[in-house]
């Protein structure tokens, strides 16, 4: 008989106890995880990129789009300050086209704000909201699921032309489930 196991949810903070010391460096070392979720070709340009009194967690170059992607990553729920930083980053990081807010959970107000920002940006830019989930099977290393829950509505902003993303908040086919998050 085939042995079948179930996925057991694990707190993201059990995988990475601290966002700045654990999660952000891990994400910097695994840009393919974010690239798959955003459907972009990403190369890391820097971590802890300072401009003025702010410091962007991660800056990537979307090589297939010729724009930068600035990431604000945190564990737990974001607050108004996190969203404010995400809005300010494009003013200080030249050639930024996309802002990404990554958290364990995004509340309805943050989702709504990101959707509004996407409604007033150009077709070659936008904002993403990403939620993280972690799982184990028995005593296995943790695996993460990266879910894009808010993204640019490119179809609406390009007159119905289909591009990399479908509709805002749409479920992504085959979300990234990655093992060995340590």
C-alpha positions in Angstrom: 0.0 0.0 0.0 1.3 3.5 -0.8 2.1 5.7 2.2 0.5 9.1 1.9 1.2 11.9 4.3 -0.5 15.2 4.9 0.9 18.7 4.8 1.1 20.3 8.3 1.1 24.1 8.3 4.1 25.7 10.0 4.4 29.3 11.1 6.7 31.3 8.7 8.5 32.6 11.8 9.4 29.0 12.7 11.2 28.8 9.4 12.8 32.3 9.6 12.7 33.8 13.1 13.6 37.3 12.0 12.8 38.9 8.7 15.9 41.1 8.4 18.4 38.6 9.6 16.9 35.4 8.3 14.2 35.7 5.6 15.5 38.7 3.6 19.0 37.2 3.2 17.5 33.8 2.3 15.3 35.5 -0.4 18.4 37.3 -1.7 20.1 34.0 -2.2 17.0 32.4 -3.9 15.9 35.0 -6.4 14.3 32.3 -8.5 11.5 31.9 -5.9 10.4 35.5 -6.4 11.1 35.4 -10.2 8.7 32.4 -10.6 6.0 34.1 -8.5 6.3 37.4 -10.4 6.9 35.8 -13.8 10.0 37.9 -14.4 13.7 37.2 -14.9 15.3 38.7 -11.8 18.9 39.4 -10.9 19.8 40.6 -7.4 21.4 44.1 -7.5 21.6 44.7 -3.7 20.3 44.1 -0.2 19.8 46.9 2.3 20.0 49.5 -0.5 20.1 52.9 1.3 18.6 56.1 -0.1 18.0 59.1 2.1 16.8 57.9 5.5 15.3 54.7 4.0 16.8 51.3 3.2 15.1 49.0 0.7 15.3 45.4 1.8 16.1 44.0 -1.7 16.6 45.5 -5.2 16.4 43.2 -8.2 16.8 44.0 -11.9 14.0 42.5 -14.0 16.2 41.8 -17.0 13.3 40.9 -19.3 11.6 44.3 -18.6 14.5 46.6 -18.1 13.2 47.9 -14.8 14.1 47.5 -11.2 12.0 45.6 -8.6 12.1 46.9 -5.0 11.1 44.5 -2.3 9.8 45.2 1.2 9.9 41.9 3.1 8.6 41.2 6.5 7.2 38.4 8.6 3.8 38.8 10.2 1.4 41.5 9.1 2.6 44.8 7.5 1.6 48.1 8.9 1.1 51.6 7.4 4.9 52.3 7.6 5.7 49.2 5.5 3.3 50.3 2.8 4.6 53.9 3.0 8.2 52.7 2.4 7.1 50.6 -0.6 5.5 53.8 -2.1 8.6 55.9 -1.4 11.2 53.4 -2.7 10.6 54.2 -6.4 11.5 57.8 -5.8 14.9 56.9 -4.5 15.9 53.8 -6.5 16.4 54.9 -10.1 14.5 53.0 -12.8 12.1 51.2 -10.4 9.2 49.8 -12.2 7.7 47.4 -9.5 7.2 47.4 -5.8 6.7 44.1 -3.9 5.3 43.8 -0.4 6.0 40.3 1.0 4.4 39.2 4.3 2.9 36.2 6.0 -0.5 37.8 5.6 -1.7 41.0 3.9 -4.8 42.5 5.4 -7.7 43.8 3.3 -6.6 47.4 3.7 -3.1 46.7 2.3 -4.6 44.6 -0.6 -7.0 47.5 -1.3 -4.2 50.1 -1.3 -2.0 48.0 -3.6 -4.9 47.5 -6.0 -5.5 51.3 -6.0 -1.9 52.0 -6.6 -2.0 49.5 -9.6 -5.0 51.4 -10.9 -3.1 54.7 -11.2 0.3 53.4 -12.4 1.5 53.0 -16.0 1.4 49.6 -17.8 5.2 49.1 -17.4 5.0 49.4 -13.6 3.0 48.2 -10.7 2.8 46.8 -7.2 2.6 43.2 -6.0 1.3 41.8 -2.7 2.7 38.4 -1.8 1.8 36.1 1.0 3.9 33.3 2.4 2.8 29.9 3.8 5.0 27.2 5.2 4.4 23.4 5.5 6.0 20.2 6.5 5.4 16.6 5.8 6.2 14.5 8.9 9.7 15.6 10.0 10.7 17.0 6.6 12.5 20.3 6.1 10.0 23.1 5.7 8.6 24.0 2.3 7.1 27.4 1.4 4.3 28.4 -0.8 4.6 31.9 -2.4 1.2 33.3 -3.4 0.8 36.5 -5.4 -2.5 37.9 -4.0 -2.3 41.4 -5.6 -0.7 42.3 -8.9 -0.9 44.8 -11.8 -4.0 44.4 -14.0 -2.0 44.5 -17.2 -4.8 43.4 -19.4 -7.0 46.3 -18.3 -4.1 48.8 -18.7 -3.1 47.7 -22.1 -6.5 47.7 -23.8 -7.1 44.0 -23.4 -3.7 42.8 -24.6 -2.7 39.7 -22.6 0.7 40.0 -21.0 2.5 38.2 -18.1 -0.3 38.6 -15.6 -4.0 38.0 -15.9 -6.2 39.8 -13.5 -5.7 41.5 -10.1 -5.8 39.0 -7.3 -6.3 36.0 -9.6 -5.0 32.7 -8.3 -1.7 31.8 -10.0 -1.5 28.4 -11.6 1.0 26.2 -9.9 2.2 28.5 -7.1 5.8 28.0 -6.0 6.2 25.3 -3.4 9.8 25.1 -2.4 11.5 22.7 -0.1 14.6 23.2 2.0 13.9 26.8 3.2 16.8 26.7 5.7 
